[in-house]
Amino acid sequence: MSNLQAEEYKNFEEIKKIREDGTEYWNARELSEVLQCKKWEILQKL
C-alpha cells in the first residue's frame, strides 16, 4: 500500500468508483477534496 497512511487510503477507497468492466476511477471533484485542492480543475492538468 505505497506510502499512504491507513486514514488516507480509506479516504481514497470511500470515493472510488468501479465500472462494469471492473476498472476503477475517481471523480475529480471528490478527489480534489481528499487531496485538499482548492480547485478541482487543477487535477485536469495531471
Secondary structure as the mmCIF struct_conf table of DSSP 4:
data_model
#
loop_
_struct_conf.conf_type_id
_struct_conf.id
_struct_conf.beg_label_comp_id
_struct_conf.beg_label_asym_id
_struct_conf.beg_label_seq_id
_struct_conf.end_label_comp_id
_struct_conf.end_label_asym_id
_struct_conf.end_label_seq_id
TURN_TY1_P TURN_TY1_P1 SER A 2 ASN A 3
HELX_RH_AL_P HELX_RH_AL_P1 ALA A 6 ILE A 15
STRN STRN1 LYS A 16 ILE A 18
TURN_TY1_P TURN_TY1_P2 GLU A 20 ASP A 21
BEND BEND1 GLY A 22 GLY A 22
STRN STRN2 GLU A 24 TRP A 26
HELX_RH_AL_P HELX_RH_AL_P2 ALA A 28 VAL A 34
TURN_TY1_P TURN_TY1_P3 LEU A 35 GLN A 36
BEND BEND2 LYS A 38 LYS A 38
HELX_RH_3T_P HELX_RH_3T_P1 TRP A 40 LYS A 45
#
